[in-house]
Amino acid sequence: MPTSETGPALPDRLPASKGATESAGVETGATSRPAARVPIDRKRQPSGDEARERAMRAAISVIAEKGTAALRMSDIAARAGMSTGHILYHFGKKDRLLLEVLAWSQADLWARYQQAADKAASPAEKLDLFVRFYLPSHQGDERYALWTQVLAQRHDEAGRKILTELLDGWDERLEAILREGRDLGHFAAVDLPEFTIRAVAMLSGLAEDVMFGRSRWQRTSPHAFALAALHRELRPTGQG
């Protein structure tokens, strides 16, 4: 499942502004440090979009640090410099907050991916970006931690629908790249749905390895490994 730079890769930790790091930058440092708590100024609590974004960013940070099971609304409030009542007003309950944070995180990620893809000169460059945005950028990638923990929860029909749409969004983006490359003669004429399933499964497996901290990815780039594997199958017949 997608995260940050990797992403589901590049985007690793959420920065102060709307995006994470540069759309395709990879962070190779240690796991992220817990964010400092923001003092609560009860005379000026943020409102509207400002409050929601601050709460979203705080939630991603706290979830990566504590997990969803131990997550409390008061933890998010303290991290965001807001009152617990303010957090409850915007999100109601924890299950709703987790899904909204994940959907917000993915919308932000997709917007930055699309911005980078629009500047790409070829389907091959778009495929490179896709892989970078899909994989986690480092072991402590907060976005990917959010994905794995939310997917592990039990969800009602509405929640499963949201998660399915988010997961399908990555498949649709990859399939569009493959179709464009095939139609231009840059990629082999693979079975698009079948290839997409296998490709995403491979990327998800690599992402789990990175998040677990497998030592082999300290010496080898998971991005380069995945891209080489995809291109071996996508290389048109007759090309060396």
Secondary structure, DSSP 8 states (H G I E B T S, - for coil): ---SBS---B--S--SSSS-SSTT----SS-----------TTS---HHHHHHHHHHHHHHHHHHH-STT--HHHHHHHHT--HHHHHHHH-SHHHHHHHHHHHHHHHHHHHHHHHHTT-SSHHHHHHHHHHHHS-SSTT-HHHHHHHHHHTS---HHHHHHHHHHHHHHHHHHHHHHHHHHHTTSS----HHHHHHHHHHHHHHHHHHHHHT-THHHHS-HHHHHHHHHHHHHS-TT--
